[in-house]
């Protein structure tokens, strides 16, 4: 009776061992067959992320340029305000 239990245990362990070997072999074969596709998809994802970063950087640069250099109308207005302030200070 104990011997039958031992045989059942060994058979069960061997079934699990062979199942894991077969599963590991199938996974490795699938990985090898889809490797090229995975690399292409990874490259595509990286290119999209780089394009997003580049677009965001360009948008930030445009925004920085717009805020750093005032337009001609705004510059004229600032000149008039400064001139009026200097004139008001001088007439005191």
Secondary structure by P-SEA (a helix, b strand, c coil): caaaaaaaaaaaaaaaaaaaaaaaaaaaaaaaaaaaaaaaaaaaaaaaaaaaaaaaaaaaaaaaaaaacccaaaaaaaaaaaaaaaaaaaac
